[in-house]
Amino acid sequence: MNKDIKSRVEELVEIINKANYNYYALEKPSITDQEYDSLIKELNMLEKKYPEYKLENSPTSRVGGEVSEKFEKVKHKIPMLSLSNVFNEEEIKLFDERIKKENINPEYMCELKIDGLSVSLVYKDGKLTKAATRGNGVIGEDITTNVRTIKSIPLILNKSIDIEVRGEIYMSEKTLLELNKEREKQGLFLFQNTRNAAAGSIRQLDSSIVAKRNLDCILYFVVEPEKYGIKTQQKALEYLKSLDFKVSEHSKLVNNVEEILKYIDDIGKIRDKISYGIDGIVIKLNSFSNQKKIGFTSKHPKWATAYKFPAEQVITKLRDIKYTIGRTGKIVPNAILDPVIVMGSTISRATLHNYNYIKSKDIRVGDYVTLIKAGDVIPEVKEVKFERRIGNERATNMINNCPICNSTLVKSKTNIDYFCINKDCPAREIKKLIHFVSKEAMDIDGFGENLVEDFYNYDFIKTFSDIYNLKERKDDLIELEGFGEKSINNLLESIENSKRNSLEKLLCGLGIEHVGKVTAKIISRIYKNIYNIINANTDELASINNVGNIIASSIKNYFSNDKNIKEIDKLKSQGININYIEENLNINSKILNKKFVITGTFDSYTRDVLKEKIENMGGIVTDTVTSKTNYLLLGDSPGSKYDKAIKLGINILTEKELEIFLK
């Protein structure tokens, strides 16, 4: 019996240490949080009951992950300990009882457990001098350069003080979706969740890459709070906010277990509306004197714990594997499942990511599988229940041809994904239609990606002009499942409204390679009419500031196709505006056709107002500093754009200097 226990302890240590290495060193999680928590919990229990079997390399002796060799090491003045976990009401009550045994009448601060990367920020005389990861709790990684790119972290405080504060760097769900879309286009592996994405981003050696990831940070901890006269966690959060740090608006002071449980329930109801990922609730004693009285274990504070949300997972049967094509041509295998309810939704399909995923997990048609759907992520098949196999399960082979157009598939450079490279594949046509109705193009409100795909598959729309014929098929649309007369009327009204867009919206919507909204506006402002652009020669286009030969050639190639010209003629006949609508411009010769980048915050204007002001004077506002940038408009707490502008020798204007410049 003891031999079996010893073997199990050794097995758990090996599995967890490997998972830690995959997550912290390779930045590629190999098991779910729930699996990890379960394994740690089992190991803790066995080591407590049989301490003689605890190994020197046990992960329970560690607080965090490995320190990366890519960054300088930083020793924390005070260790950054992790939290113990509780998973249900009973364990929360046990935590509360342990506190009360110390003759404490507890008052708790409940906070969101943000799914990100812990960070320590050190300020000297109010200036950010050091930022470090938790690392192993004692020694972390110096990530100061990368942290400086995070806009919500002040570089200079509003008080000239020495202070160390701690919080969580995270990525919003919206940013993750946008990032993964770009990574999919580039054939790169996709981040599985916001925490994985944030951790992978902050460890980039090139800070310019970090700056593009739109990371954010929420602070929740003051090191040595007594130095600042702070006596409770509630006051610590207020103090952090007074220093202009971002703090969570969802923290709440509670007095007992019942109020803790109500807080958990309340957060559960709005969890999907919070812009960043959370995987639980942190429960802390509010009083710092009580915290000091309770003390610490070698790994965790005794005065705090983290309640972990359960991930919904169920077992169902995999009936088939179907391959679909994405908008970039990527082939994606999908599991066709016996319908099952997960987190209140009936699920009959789930992603299998790629063929390598199927092979590595030995997933076969007919298998019983674990289906997981944590939060808003796409349902995925997590594992096979091998013990339920009966021998008639069928392995699947990767397809060789596109399931839509039958073209031969091509493997990506990473040897992971397969792509259909046929430019005329209907899936590509769907992508063009999605772009055409998008906000930056024709901006047809209510015409989302799924709706475009559905209408394409129903043969309602195949071309841009088909969109403007949908009003003739109103009766057909209303008969579709999930559509009522009101929603169809709203969509048709949005389509009609888009006819009045200025030329640059149409030009952008055509999907000409390299012609985005900024370039479309520059060209439309000069040529005024779509046919003037069609008839312009390549040299004329290339001579326009910020256009050049590559974009000019792309435009001419597009308009050299008779099919494209006929489509534009049809759009014109349907009443779509093909002219540039003059804005209320106050052209300034100093600004005209000059390219600006805006960074930081400003006293008198929002960034949107400044952008509008510059554009109304004939200037161009872009997001990225390049050698072609004419001016950087500099506000408070700038990001890496300022550093890049200095390096490239770009002219820099403050808010006051801009006002003088414009006179």
N, C-alpha and C positions, 0 to 999 in steps of 0.2 A: 504493500500500500504506500509506504513512505517513498519507495523507489519511484512509483508512479507520480507522486506529488513533486519529488525532486525533478523528474523529467519534464513535468508540466511547467514548473517554474523556469527551467532552462529554455523550454520552447517559447514561453511568453516573452522572456527577455530578448530572445533572438528576433521574434516577430516585431516587437515594439521598437527595438533599436533599428531594425531595417526600415520600418515605417518612418522613424524620426530622420534617418539619413535621407530617405527619398523626399521627405517634405522640406527639411531645412537645408540640406546640401544640394540636392538636385532640383529642388523647387517643383517636384512633381509628385503630389500625394498619391499613395498607392492603396490606401484604405480610407473609408469614411470616418468622420469625427465620431460617429456613434460606435463604429467598430473599435476605434482607438480607445474611447472612454470605457467601453465594456472590458477590453483586454487589460487596461490599467487597473480598473476596479478589481478584476479577478486577481491580478498579480499582487496588488496591495493587500488583499484579503489573505492570500496564501503566505506572503512574507510576514504578515502580522501573526498569523497562527503558527507558522513554522519558520521562525527567524534564522534558524541554523542553515536554511537553504538559500538565503538571500545572497546573490552574487555581487561581486565588486562592481561589475558593469551594469547593474540593474538600473533601468530608466527611472525607477522611483526615487533614486538618489539625485536625480537631476531636476532642474527647474525648467529649462528650455531646451533649445536645440544646439547644434554645433555652431561654433564661431567660424564664419567664412574666412578663408585665406585671402579673399579679394580685398579686404579692408583692414585698416589698422585696428589693433585691439584697444579697447577702452575698459579700464577697471571702474566699476560703479562705486561711488563713495558709500552708498548704502545699497545692499543687494536688491535686485528687482525680482521679488518672489512671485510665483504663480499662485493661483487660488485653488483650493479644494473644490470638488464638485458635488452637488446634490441633484437628484433626478426626479424626486417626487415629493408630495406633501409630507409624508412621514419623515423623510430625511431633513426637510426644512424644520419640522417640529423638533427633531433631535438636536439640530444646530442651535435652535432657540433655547432648548432646555440646558445645553452645555453652558451657554452664556449666563443663564439665570442661576446656575449652580455657583457662580462666582459672586453671588449677592449683588447682581446688577439688574436693575429694572431697565431693560433695553429699549433704545430708540434707534431705529434702523434707517439708513439712507439706501434706497433702492435705485439702481442705475442700470442702463442698458449694457449688456455685454457685447461690445462691438466686435464684429468678425474681421479683425485686421491684424496689424503688427504693432506690438508695444514699442514705445520710444521714450527715451529720456532726453530732455532739453535743458541745457545749462546756459544761464545768462550771467554775464559779468557787466556790472554798471549798466544793466538794462539791454545789453547787446548779446545776441545769440552767438555763443562761442563753440558749443559742442552739442552734437546730437548723436545718440547711440541706440542701437537695438538692445533688447534684453539679453540676447546671446544665451549663455548658460546661467544667467542670473547674477553672476559675479563679474564676468568679463563679456562685454558686448562688442559690436562692430561700429566703428566711426562712420556715420553716414551723413555728416554735417553738410557736405556739398550738395548731396541729393535733397536733403530736407529743406535747404534754402529755396528749392524750387516750389515748395508747397505753399500756395498763396494764403491759406488760413493760418499759417504759423508766422507770427510777427518776427521780423528780423531785429527790430528795436522796440522795447516795451515803452509804455507811457510813464514808467517810473524808472529812475536810474538805480536799480537794485541788483544784488546778487541773489539768484534763485535757481533751484532745480525743480522742474515740473515734469510730470509724466502723463502719457495718454496713449491714444491708439491711432495709428495711421491707417486709413482705409480707402477703398475705392467704391464709388457709388455703383448701384446696379446699372444705371444708364450708361456710365462710362465703360463698364465691363462689356456691355453689349456692343458698343461702338468699337472698342478695342478688338474684340474677338472677330468682328466683321472684317476689320483690316487684316488681322492675322490670318483669317481664312483666305483672303485674297492672295496673301503672300505665301500660302502653303505652310504656315507655321502651326505648331500645336496650339490648341485653344486652352485658355485658362478655365479651370473647372468652376471657380467661384471667386468672389471679390477678395477674400483673404489671400488666396493663392496669387491672384493678380497683383495685389498691393505688395506682398512680400517679394515677388519676382521683380516688380518695378523698382522698389526702393534699393534693391541690390545691384542695379545696373551700374556699370563702371562709368558710363557716359551720362552725365547729369542732364544733357539735353533730351535724352530719351525719357528720363524721369519726368521732366517738365511737361512733356506731351501727354503723360498718363493721367493728368488732372487728379492727382491724389489729394486727400483731405485729411484733417486731423482734429480729433476731439480730445481735450485735456480733462483729467479727472483727479489728479493727485499732486499734492504739494509736498516736496521733501522737506523735512524739518519745519513743519508749519508753526511751531512755537516761536521761531525767530520773527514771525510776522504777526504775532498776537492772535493766531487762529486756533480755536479750541474745538471745532467740530468739522465734520466733512461737509455739512451744509454751508458753513462759512467759507470753507476752502474753495468750494465751487463758485461762490459769490466773488471771492477774491480773484480767482482765475479769470472770471468774466470781467472784473474791473480792470485787469491788465490787458484786455482785448484778446484773450484767448477764446477760442471757440469751445463752448461747453454744451452738453446735451440739454435740450429743453424738456426731456422726459424724466429727469430725476425726481424722486419724490420721497419725502420724509414720512415714515410710518411708525406705528407704535406696538404692533403685535403680529403674530403669524397670520391672523385673519386678514389684516391689511396688506401683508406681503402677498398672500394668495390672490387677493382682489387686484393688486397691482399687476401680477403676472397675467391674470385673466384679461385685464384691460389692455395691456400691451399686446397680448395675443390677438386681440380683435383688430388692432391697427398695424400689426407687424408688416403686412404687405404694403402699407402706405408709407413706411419709413424708407427714405431714399438709399440707405445703406444697410448692409447685411448685419443682422444680430443673431446670435445663437444661444442667447440666454439672458438671465438677469443677475446682476451682482448685488449681493446683500451685505452691507457693512454696518458695523456699530458706528453710530454718528459721533459719539464723544471720543476725542483722542485720548483723554485720560483713561477711559474705559478700555480703549484699544490697547494702551500700554499695560493695563492691569491684566488683560487676557493674554497678551504676548503672542509668540510665534512657535511653530514647529521648525524643523530644519529646512522645510520646503515651503510652508504655507503660513500666512497669518491665521491665527485661531479666531480672530474677530471678524472675519469675512468669509464668504463662500459664494460660489456661482451656481445658480440653478440653470441647468442645460435643457433647452427645448427638445422634446423628442422628435426625431425625424420620422415621418410617416413612411413605413415600408410594409409591403404585403407580398404574398406569394401567389403567383398565377402561372398559367400554362402558356408557353410560347408556341403559337400555332404556325407561324411562317416568318420568313425574313424577306422583306421587300426593299429594293434599292430605289432611291429617289435622287433627283439632281437638284442641287441648289442653284441660286442665281449666279454664282461664280463658275458654274460648271462642275463643282465638286460633287462626287457621288457619295451618298450617305445611306448606310444600311439601317433599316428600321425594323423593330420587333413588332409583329402582329400578335396581339395577346388576347386571351379570354378577358372580356371586360371586367374591370375591378374598380372599386371606389377607393381613391387615394386623396386624402385631405379634402374630402367633400366633392371631388370631381370623378367622373367615370372615365377611366383611362383604358384605351384599347390599343394604343401604339406607344412605343418608347424608343429613344435613340440607342443605337449600338455604336455610335461614334465613327468607327472605321473598321475595315476588315481585320487589321492587326488586333483590335480589341476583341473581336469575335474569336480569333484563333487563340489569343493569350488566355482567355477565360474558358475556352473549349465549349462555346455556346452552340447548342444544336436545336433544330426544329423538333418540338415535342418535349423539350425540357421543362421542368418546373423551375421558375426563376424568382429571385427576390427583386421586386420593383421598388425603387425609392424615388420619392419626390419631396425634397426638403425646400420649403419656401416656394419661390416662384420659378425654380429651375426646371428645365425640361425633364420629364420623367425619364429615368434610365434604368436599364437592366444592370443590377449591381453584381449578382453572382448566381451561379447555377446550384441548385439543390441536388448534388450528385447522388445523395443517398436515395433519391426518389426515381432514379433512372431504372427502366425495366428492359432496356436493350433494343427497342425499336426507334430510338431517337436518331435523327438524320443530320449529319454534318453538312454544311453548306460551302459552296465554292464562290470565290469572287467572280462577278460577271465580267465579261470582256468588252461588252458593248453598251453604249448609252441606252438606258431604258426608255428614253424619249425619241431620239433620232437614230439610234442604232449605230452611231459612229464608234470606231474603235477607241477605247479609253486609253489615256496616257497617265503613267504614274508620276507623281510629283517628285521634286528634287529630294525631298525628305524621305522618299520611299514609304510613306505612310498613306497618303491619300491618292485617289484616282480622280481624273478630271475628263470631262467631255470638252474637247477644244473646238468643236464645230460652232463657228460664229453664228450660223443660222439655226442652231438648235432652238426649239420653242422655249426652252428654259431661259435662254438668253433674251428672247423677246419679252418674256415676263419681266426680267430685270429692267429692260428699257422702259416698259410701261410703268413700273414702280417708280423709277426715277422721274418720269414725266409728270406724275401726279404729286410728287413730293413737295415739301414746303419750299425748298430752295429753287424749285422749278415752277410748275404751274399752280402749286399750292392749292390743291383741291381738297378741302377739309372733309374728313370722313372716309377718304379713299385709301385705306390702309393696305399693307402688303398682302394680307390674307384675302382681302376682298378682290384685289387685282388678280391674284392667282385663281380664285374661284371663278370670276367672270371670264378669265381666259379659258379655263377648262370647260366652261359652259358654252364656249364659242360666242360669247357676247362681245368681247373685244380682242382684236388681234393687232390693231394698229392704233396710233394716236387718234386718228379721226373717228374711229369706232366709239371712242369715249363720248364724243359729242353727238352720237346717234343713239345713246342709251335711252334718251327720253322717248324714243319711238318703241322701246321695248319695256315700258313701265309695267305693263300687265304681267309680263314674264318675270320681271324682277320681284314683284310683290309675292309671287307664288313660291319663291325660294324660301327654304326653311331659315328662320331667324330674321326675316325681313318683314317689316310692316310698311304701310303706306306712308307713315310719317317719316321713317328713316330713309325711305327711297326718295321722298320729296326733298328732304334735306340734302341728300347727295346730289340729286339733279340740279338743285338750286346752286350748290357749290360749283358744279360743272359749268353752269351758265355764267356764274360770276367770274370764273377764270378766263372767260373770253375777253374780259376787259383789262387783262394784265398788260403791262408794258412789254415791249419787244424783248428785253433782256431775260424775262422769265421764260418766254418761248424758246429763245436761243439756247438757254441753259438746259431746258427740258428735252431738246432734241438728242442730247446725249453724245454730242460730238466729242471725240477723244481730246482730252486736255482742256476743254472749254468748261470751266466752272462758273459760278455765279459772278465772281469778280471780273474775269475776262469777258464774260458775256455782257456785263454792264459797260465796260470800257468800249467794246466794239459797237454796241447798240447806240451809245451816246454819240459816236462819231458818224455812223452810217444811217441812223434814223429809221431805216426800213429794211425788212428781211431781204428784199430783192436787190437792194444796193449791196448787201453783204454777199449775196449769191454771185453778183456780177463783178465784185472786187477781184483784182488779180493778187497773186501770192505776194509779190513784192510790196504792194500797197499795204496789205495786212501785216506783213513782217516788219514794216517800218514803224508800226504803232508801238509806242512805249509800252513795255510789259507784255507784248505779244511774241514777236520773234518768229524765226523760220519754222520751228517744229509745230507750233500751234497754227500758224498760217497754212502750212501744208495739210494739216489735219482738217482744217475748215474747207479748203479747196477740194480735198478728196471726198469729203462728205457730200458737198454740193455738186460734185461731178457725177453722182449716181442719180440717174433719171428717176428711180423709184423714190428717192428722198424728195426730189423736186415735186413730183406728183402729189406726194403726201402733204407738202407745204401748200400747194395749190388747193388741195381739198380742205385743209384747215382754214384757209382764207375764205373759201366759199361758204364755210359753216359759220362764219362771223367772228373767227378768232382774230384779235387785233395783231397786226404785223408791224406796227409802228412804235417808235420810241416815244414814250409819254414824257414830255419835258417836266422836270421837277421844278419846284420853286427855288431855283439855284441863284446864288449870289457869287458868281465866279470870281475867284481871287487868283490873280496871275502867279502869286507865290505858291499857291496850292495846286493849281490845275495839273492833273495827271501825275502828281507826286504821290509816292507810296509811303503810307504811314503805318506804324505798328504801335498799339497802345498797351501799356503795362502798368500795373499798380492801381491804387485807388486815388480819387481826387476830391477836393473840398467842394467845388462849385458845380460839378457835373458828374453824372453817371457815365460809364464808358459808352453806353448806347447813345447818349446825347452827344458826346464828343464825336463819335463815329458819324452820326447824322450831320453834325456841324461841318465836319471836314468834307464829307461827300457832297453836301450842298454847295460847297465852294469849289467843287471840281476835283477834289482829292480822292485818293483810293486808300481804303483801310484794309489791311491784310492781317492774318494771325501770326505769321512767321517772319522772324528777322532773317534776311538774306543780304547778299552783297548788293542787291538791287533796291533795298529799302532806302528811302531818302531821309526819313526822320523817325526817331523813336520818341513817342510822347510818354514822359516818365511821371508816374504818380508815386504815392507812398507804398512801401512794402512790395517793390517790384520782384518779379520772378527772374528766371534765367535769361529772359529776353534782354534784360539790361546788360548782363555779362557778355552776351553774344554781340550786342551792339557796340560795346566798348572794344571788343576784340576786332570787330570789322571796321571800326572807325566811323560808325554811323552818327549823323548829327542828332543830338539829344536836346529835346525841349521839355522844360517843366510846364506846369499849367499856366503860370504867370508869363513865362517866356512865349508860350503859344499865343496868348492874348495880345502881347506886344507885337509878335510876328505877324498877326493877322490885321493889324491896324494899317 
